[in-house]
Amino acid sequence: MITHIQGKLVEKNPTDVVIECNGVGYKIHISLFTFSNIPNSENVTLYTHLQIREDAHTLYGFSSVVEREIFRLLISVSGIGTSTARTMLSSLNPEQVKEAIALNDVATIQSVKGIGLKTAQRVVIELKDKIVKVYGIEANSTVLSNTNKDEALSALDTLGFSRKQAEKVCDKICIQNPDASVETIIKLALKNL
């Protein structure tokens, strides 16, 4: 297993880089998060994940060990392949992915292109315990209010209110009343919309 590559940066694109190491150029697929964190200097180090399939050996590179671990957790979920995991890490940074999973924020995960509701729910269900255990993120009362807020937003959306307006109002309500039930959030939101 190739765990990292250190060498001369020969080519840098938003989706891949070429790093020359001892006379060999390695094409490494990267996320936009890694792309933005790679310095333009000649010498770079990327932490890698090697995927071996019958028809290809593909290297994926990451600017940090944490990003690589999140990538590996994501591809362990049924229905999430390497390209979807890379897209997720291009749309969200590793911290946002960890927090979304730990806090049951299905909407954030679903906002990534190519991820539907069922897949987003599967990601949360399969990875939440691992994320909370490994990274020590507290899944406390914010989970409850976040879930209540999401349910209230869905109800307001169904009633025909603008998503952006409803979200602003619900955010204010949740800040003032962190323990508010779904019904309370909807009632207060209807008064303010």
C-alpha positions in Angstrom: 0.0 0.0 0.0 1.3 3.5 -0.9 0.5 5.7 2.1 2.0 9.0 0.9 4.0 10.5 -2.0 6.6 13.2 -1.6 8.1 14.7 -4.6 8.2 17.5 -7.2 4.9 18.9 -8.3 4.9 18.7 -12.1 1.3 19.4 -13.0 -1.6 20.7 -10.9 -5.3 20.6 -12.1 -8.5 20.9 -10.0 -9.1 17.1 -10.3 -5.6 15.7 -10.4 -1.9 16.3 -10.0 1.3 14.7 -11.3 4.1 14.3 -8.7 7.5 13.2 -9.9 9.2 10.9 -7.3 12.6 9.4 -8.2 12.1 9.8 -11.9 8.5 8.4 -11.9 5.5 10.6 -12.5 2.5 9.6 -10.4 -1.0 10.8 -11.5 -3.0 11.3 -8.3 -6.7 12.2 -8.3 -7.6 14.9 -5.8 -10.6 16.8 -4.4 -11.0 20.6 -4.7 -10.3 20.9 -1.0 -6.9 19.3 -1.5 -6.3 21.3 -4.7 -6.8 24.6 -2.7 -4.4 23.3 0.0 -1.6 22.2 -2.2 1.2 24.9 -2.2 2.5 26.0 -5.5 6.0 25.1 -4.4 8.0 22.4 -6.1 8.1 19.9 -3.2 4.8 18.5 -2.0 3.6 15.6 0.1 0.2 14.0 -0.4 -1.3 11.2 1.7 -2.7 8.6 -0.6 -5.2 5.9 -1.0 -4.6 3.2 -3.6 -7.6 1.6 -5.2 -6.9 -1.6 -7.1 -9.5 -2.9 -9.5 -9.3 -5.5 -12.2 -9.0 -2.8 -14.9 -7.1 0.0 -13.1 -4.9 1.0 -10.3 -5.9 4.5 -9.2 -4.2 6.8 -6.6 -6.2 9.3 -4.7 -4.3 12.1 -2.9 -5.2 14.2 0.2 -3.6 17.2 1.8 -4.2 15.8 5.3 -4.5 12.4 7.0 -8.0 13.4 8.3 -9.3 14.0 4.8 -8.0 10.6 3.7 -9.7 8.9 6.7 -13.0 10.6 5.9 -12.6 9.4 2.3 -12.0 5.9 3.4 -15.0 6.0 5.7 -17.2 7.3 2.9 -16.2 4.6 0.4 -17.0 2.0 3.0 -20.7 2.9 2.7 -22.7 0.9 0.2 -23.6 3.1 -2.8 -20.7 5.6 -2.3 -17.9 5.0 -4.7 -14.6 6.8 -5.0 -15.9 9.5 -7.4 -18.9 10.3 -5.1 -16.6 10.5 -2.1 -14.2 12.8 -4.0 -17.2 14.9 -5.1 -18.3 15.2 -1.4 -14.9 16.3 -0.3 -14.9 18.8 -3.1 -18.2 20.3 -2.1 -17.7 20.2 1.7 -14.4 20.3 3.6 -13.6 17.3 5.9 -14.8 19.2 9.0 -18.2 19.9 7.4 -18.6 16.2 6.5 -17.7 15.1 10.0 -20.1 17.5 11.6 -22.9 16.8 9.2 -22.6 13.0 9.9 -22.3 13.5 13.7 -25.2 15.9 13.9 -27.6 13.8 11.6 -27.5 16.7 9.1 -28.9 14.7 6.1 -29.7 17.9 4.2 -26.1 19.0 4.0 -24.9 15.6 2.8 -27.8 15.5 0.3 -26.7 18.9 -1.1 -23.7 17.2 -2.7 -24.3 16.4 -6.4 -25.1 12.8 -7.0 -26.3 12.0 -3.5 -29.9 11.3 -2.9 -32.0 11.2 0.3 -31.6 7.4 0.8 -27.8 7.5 0.3 -27.4 10.5 2.6 -29.4 8.7 5.3 -27.3 5.6 4.8 -24.1 7.7 5.2 -25.3 9.1 8.5 -26.6 5.8 9.8 -23.5 3.8 8.9 -20.8 6.4 9.9 -22.3 8.4 12.8 -21.0 6.1 15.6 -17.5 5.8 13.9 -17.2 9.6 13.5 -18.4 10.4 17.1 -16.0 7.7 18.5 -12.9 8.5 16.5 -13.2 12.3 16.5 -15.0 12.8 19.8 -17.7 15.1 18.4 -20.5 15.5 20.9 -23.8 14.5 19.5 -25.8 16.5 22.1 -29.0 18.5 22.2 -28.0 20.4 19.0 -28.9 17.1 17.2 -32.4 17.3 18.5 -33.0 21.0 17.7 -31.3 20.5 14.3 -33.7 17.6 13.5 -36.7 19.5 14.8 -35.7 22.5 12.7 -35.3 20.3 9.6 -38.7 18.8 10.1 -40.3 22.3 10.6 -38.5 23.5 7.4 -40.0 20.6 5.5 -43.5 21.4 6.7 -43.1 25.1 5.9 -41.7 24.2 2.5 -44.8 21.9 1.9 -47.0 24.8 2.9 -45.5 26.9 0.0 -43.2 29.2 2.0 -39.8 30.3 0.5 -37.1 28.0 1.7 -34.6 30.8 2.4 -37.1 33.0 4.4 -38.3 30.0 6.4 -34.7 29.0 7.2 -33.8 32.4 8.5 -36.9 32.5 10.7 -36.4 28.9 12.0 -32.7 29.7 12.8 -33.8 32.7 14.9 -36.4 30.6 16.7 -33.9 27.7 17.4 -31.3 30.2 18.8 -34.0 31.7 21.1 -35.6 28.4 22.0 -33.0 25.6 21.6 -35.4 22.9 23.0 -38.4 24.0 20.9 -40.5 21.1 19.5 -41.4 20.9 15.8 -44.9 22.2 16.4 -43.5 25.2 18.4 -41.1 26.1 15.7 -43.8 25.9 13.0 -46.3 28.0 15.0 -43.7 30.7 15.8 -42.5 30.6 12.2 -46.0 31.1 10.8 -46.4 34.2 12.9 -43.1 35.7 11.5 -43.6 34.7 7.8 
